[in-house]
């Protein structure tokens, strides 16, 4: 079942007002500067959950109770398998409010006590090395725009999933776009911000948006979108653990051609004066 709420801006709306999208996630906020509702959080959301794990059948450092291991059906994939039990709780919950995550999972290594800590220490570097697609920046109008006019830019980026091997473990990494930055190629930039922007109908091209830009000079400019991703990782099917910080990935430069407009007034129509400036077959005057 999906839930949606219709809202309308009001004079007393605040930036902290939050409504809900179809997946039950609060994303809408009111931008008082522009007087519009924005379908994005003001800041990147943090996970409300906390996780911990414990090794089962552990006697002391890397020594396990073998009869206990033999009785653990969840770890029968290999002789070096060691069972791990995960627990979770809300960050705001009390220190003893942990709940078990079933079923128990396994890790495989000669020193299984070290493996999850080593993965945690390496996961941020691994995240930055992934071939994450930064997405693309879309421009309206395109492929050309006009000097002095509002040019609407918006980002198209998607959530991506990767499977990697780390220290002999199967690690699933999910990268979710949460913030966006633009380098407009003329020495100005925008972001990082949570607003990705969005398309305008053609009859509204030229309106100011939260991600639009005005070029003051003509020429060709390389526009680069940098998308900031937050990640989670799961070891051998365990819970989704947060990856510290963000990964930043940039799209290849896209060339924007900025033109100028020239307005001239003529006394006659082309029917009255077929050789007049601006008529078919007549060379335009020098700029």
C-alpha positions as CSV (number, residue, x, y, z in Angstrom):
1,X,0.0,0.0,0.0
2,X,1.3,3.4,-0.9
3,X,0.6,6.7,0.9
4,X,0.8,10.1,-0.6
5,X,-0.2,13.5,0.8
6,X,-1.2,16.5,-1.2
7,X,0.2,19.7,0.2
8,X,0.2,23.4,-0.7
9,X,2.6,26.1,0.3
10,X,1.4,28.5,3.0
11,X,2.7,31.8,4.4
12,X,3.8,30.1,7.6
13,X,5.5,27.1,6.1
14,X,8.9,26.4,7.5
15,X,12.0,24.7,6.0
16,X,11.5,21.9,8.6
17,X,8.1,20.9,7.3
18,X,8.3,17.3,6.1
19,X,5.8,15.2,4.2
20,X,5.9,11.7,2.8
21,X,6.4,10.1,-0.6
22,X,5.0,6.8,-1.9
23,X,7.6,4.7,-0.1
24,X,6.9,6.3,3.2
25,X,10.0,8.4,3.4
26,X,9.8,12.0,4.4
27,X,11.3,14.0,1.6
28,X,9.3,17.1,0.9
29,X,10.4,20.5,2.4
30,X,9.4,24.1,1.8
31,X,12.0,26.4,0.3
32,X,11.0,29.8,1.6
33,X,13.6,31.6,-0.7
34,X,11.8,30.5,-3.8
35,X,8.4,29.8,-2.4
36,X,8.2,26.2,-3.7
37,X,8.0,22.7,-2.3
38,X,11.3,20.7,-2.9
39,X,11.2,17.0,-3.4
40,X,14.5,16.4,-1.5
41,X,15.7,16.5,2.0
42,X,17.6,19.6,3.2
43,X,20.6,17.4,4.2
44,X,21.6,13.8,3.5
45,X,19.6,11.5,5.9
46,X,21.5,9.3,8.4
47,X,20.6,5.7,9.2
48,X,18.4,5.4,12.4
49,X,19.8,2.0,13.1
50,X,22.9,0.7,14.9
51,X,24.4,-2.8,14.5
52,X,26.8,-5.0,16.4
53,X,28.0,-8.7,16.1
54,X,29.4,-11.5,18.2
55,X,31.2,-14.7,17.2
56,X,29.4,-17.8,18.4
57,X,31.3,-20.7,20.0
58,X,34.3,-18.6,20.7
59,X,36.5,-19.7,23.6
60,X,39.2,-17.1,23.3
61,X,41.0,-15.2,20.5
62,X,40.6,-17.4,17.3
63,X,39.9,-20.6,19.4
64,X,36.5,-22.1,19.0
65,X,34.4,-24.8,20.7
66,X,34.5,-27.5,18.0
67,X,31.4,-29.4,19.1
68,X,29.5,-26.0,19.2
69,X,30.7,-25.3,15.7
70,X,29.6,-28.7,14.5
71,X,26.1,-28.1,15.9
72,X,25.8,-24.8,14.1
73,X,23.9,-25.7,10.9
74,X,24.2,-22.2,9.5
75,X,28.0,-22.6,9.0
76,X,28.3,-25.8,7.0
77,X,29.7,-24.2,3.8
78,X,33.3,-24.9,4.6
79,X,35.6,-26.2,7.3
80,X,36.9,-22.7,8.1
81,X,33.4,-21.3,8.5
82,X,32.7,-19.4,11.8
83,X,29.2,-18.4,12.9
84,X,28.5,-14.7,13.6
85,X,25.3,-13.4,15.2
86,X,24.2,-9.9,14.3
87,X,22.1,-7.6,16.6
88,X,20.4,-4.3,15.8
89,X,18.7,-1.4,17.7
90,X,17.5,2.1,17.0
91,X,20.1,4.7,17.7
92,X,17.7,6.4,20.1
93,X,17.0,3.2,22.0
94,X,18.5,2.2,25.3
95,X,21.9,0.4,25.6
96,X,20.2,-2.9,26.3
97,X,17.5,-2.8,23.6
98,X,19.3,-5.0,21.1
99,X,17.3,-7.4,18.9
100,X,18.8,-10.5,17.2
101,X,18.9,-10.6,13.4
102,X,18.1,-14.2,12.1
103,X,19.6,-16.3,10.7
104,X,23.2,-16.3,12.0
105,X,25.8,-15.7,9.3
106,X,29.3,-17.0,8.6
107,X,32.7,-15.6,7.9
108,X,35.6,-17.6,6.5
109,X,39.2,-16.9,7.3
110,X,42.0,-18.5,9.3
111,X,41.6,-15.6,11.8
112,X,37.8,-15.0,11.7
113,X,37.9,-12.7,14.7
114,X,39.9,-10.1,12.6
115,X,38.0,-10.2,9.3
116,X,34.9,-8.0,10.0
117,X,37.1,-5.4,11.7
118,X,39.5,-5.4,8.7
119,X,36.6,-5.1,6.2
120,X,35.2,-2.1,8.2
121,X,38.7,-0.5,8.1
122,X,39.0,-0.9,4.3
123,X,35.4,-0.4,3.2
124,X,35.6,3.4,2.6
125,X,38.6,3.0,0.4
126,X,36.9,0.2,-1.5
127,X,33.8,2.3,-1.9
128,X,35.8,5.2,-3.5
129,X,37.3,2.7,-6.0
130,X,34.0,1.3,-7.3
131,X,33.0,2.1,-10.9
132,X,30.0,4.1,-9.7
133,X,28.2,6.0,-12.5
134,X,27.9,9.7,-11.4
135,X,24.9,10.1,-13.7
136,X,24.4,13.0,-16.1
137,X,23.5,16.7,-16.0
138,X,20.5,17.6,-18.2
139,X,20.2,21.2,-19.6
140,X,17.2,23.1,-20.7
141,X,17.3,24.5,-23.3
142,X,19.7,22.2,-25.1
143,X,22.1,21.8,-26.8
144,X,22.4,25.7,-26.9
145,X,21.4,28.3,-24.4
146,X,21.4,32.1,-24.4
147,X,23.6,34.6,-22.6
148,X,21.8,36.3,-19.8
149,X,19.0,33.8,-19.6
150,X,18.2,31.2,-16.8
151,X,19.4,27.8,-18.0
152,X,17.9,25.0,-16.0
153,X,20.2,22.1,-15.0
154,X,19.2,19.0,-13.2
155,X,20.8,15.7,-12.3
156,X,19.8,12.2,-13.2
157,X,21.6,9.6,-11.0
158,X,20.4,6.3,-9.7
159,X,21.1,3.9,-6.8
160,X,23.6,1.2,-7.7
161,X,24.6,-2.2,-6.2
162,X,28.0,-3.9,-6.4
163,X,29.2,-7.3,-5.3
164,X,32.9,-7.5,-4.3
165,X,35.2,-10.0,-2.6
166,X,37.0,-8.7,0.5
167,X,39.3,-11.0,2.5
168,X,37.5,-14.0,1.1
169,X,34.0,-12.7,2.1
170,X,31.1,-11.8,-0.2
171,X,30.4,-8.1,0.3
172,X,27.4,-6.4,-1.2
173,X,27.7,-2.6,-1.5
174,X,24.8,-0.2,-2.2
175,X,25.6,3.3,-3.4
176,X,22.7,5.9,-3.1
177,X,23.0,9.4,-4.6
178,X,22.3,12.0,-1.8
179,X,23.9,15.3,-2.9
180,X,24.9,17.1,-6.1
181,X,27.4,19.7,-7.2
182,X,27.7,21.5,-10.6
183,X,30.8,23.2,-12.1
184,X,29.3,25.3,-14.8
185,X,32.6,25.8,-16.7
186,X,32.7,29.6,-16.4
187,X,34.3,29.7,-13.0
188,X,31.1,29.3,-11.0
189,X,29.7,26.3,-9.2
190,X,26.7,25.2,-7.1
191,X,26.6,22.7,-4.2
192,X,26.9,20.3,-2.8
193,X,23.2,20.3,-2.1
194,X,20.5,17.6,-1.7
195,X,18.3,19.1,-4.5
196,X,18.8,17.3,-7.8
197,X,16.5,19.7,-9.7
198,X,14.0,18.6,-12.3
199,X,12.7,19.2,-15.8
200,X,10.6,22.2,-16.7
201,X,7.9,22.1,-19.5
202,X,9.1,23.9,-22.6
203,X,6.8,26.9,-22.1
204,X,8.5,27.6,-18.7
205,X,12.1,27.5,-20.0
206,X,14.0,30.5,-18.8
207,X,12.5,30.5,-15.3
208,X,14.8,30.5,-12.3
209,X,15.0,27.2,-10.5
210,X,17.1,25.9,-7.5
211,X,19.7,24.6,-9.9
212,X,19.6,27.0,-12.8
213,X,22.5,29.2,-13.9
214,X,22.9,32.4,-15.9
215,X,25.9,32.7,-18.3
216,X,27.2,36.2,-18.7
217,X,29.5,35.5,-21.7
218,X,29.1,33.6,-25.0
219,X,31.2,30.6,-25.8
220,X,31.5,26.9,-25.1
221,X,31.7,25.8,-21.5
222,X,32.4,22.3,-20.0
223,X,29.8,21.5,-17.4
224,X,30.7,18.8,-14.8
225,X,28.2,17.1,-12.4
226,X,29.6,15.6,-9.2
227,X,27.3,13.3,-7.4
228,X,27.9,12.5,-3.8
229,X,26.9,8.9,-2.8
230,X,26.2,7.4,0.6
231,X,26.9,3.7,0.9
232,X,26.0,0.6,2.9
233,X,27.7,-2.8,2.9
234,X,26.6,-6.3,3.9
235,X,29.0,-9.1,4.6
236,X,27.8,-12.6,3.6
237,X,24.2,-11.6,3.7
238,X,24.4,-9.7,7.0
239,X,22.7,-6.4,7.8
240,X,23.3,-3.2,5.8
241,X,26.1,-1.4,7.6
242,X,26.8,2.3,6.9
243,X,30.0,3.3,5.1
244,X,31.5,6.3,6.8
245,X,31.5,9.6,4.8
246,X,30.5,9.9,1.2
247,X,32.0,8.9,-2.2
248,X,32.2,11.6,-4.8
249,X,32.0,10.7,-8.5
250,X,32.1,13.2,-11.4
251,X,30.6,12.8,-14.8
252,X,32.6,13.5,-18.0
253,X,32.4,17.2,-19.1
254,X,29.4,18.2,-21.2
255,X,29.9,21.1,-23.5
256,X,27.3,23.9,-23.3
257,X,27.2,26.4,-26.2
258,X,26.1,29.9,-25.0
259,X,24.8,32.1,-27.8
260,X,23.7,35.8,-27.8
261,X,20.5,37.2,-29.4
262,X,20.3,40.2,-31.7
263,X,17.0,42.1,-32.2
264,X,16.5,44.3,-35.2
265,X,13.3,46.2,-36.3
266,X,12.3,46.5,-40.0
267,X,9.7,48.8,-41.5
268,X,8.7,46.5,-44.3
269,X,7.6,42.8,-44.5
270,X,9.4,40.4,-46.9
271,X,6.3,40.6,-49.2
272,X,6.7,44.4,-49.4
273,X,10.5,44.3,-49.8
274,X,11.8,40.8,-50.7
275,X,15.4,42.1,-50.6
276,X,15.1,43.4,-47.0
277,X,17.2,42.2,-44.2
278,X,16.0,39.0,-42.6
279,X,14.2,37.8,-45.7
280,X,14.9,34.4,-47.3
281,X,18.1,34.5,-49.4
282,X,19.4,37.8,-48.0
283,X,22.7,37.7,-46.3
284,X,22.5,38.9,-42.7
285,X,24.3,42.1,-41.7
286,X,27.6,41.9,-39.9
287,X,27.2,41.7,-36.1
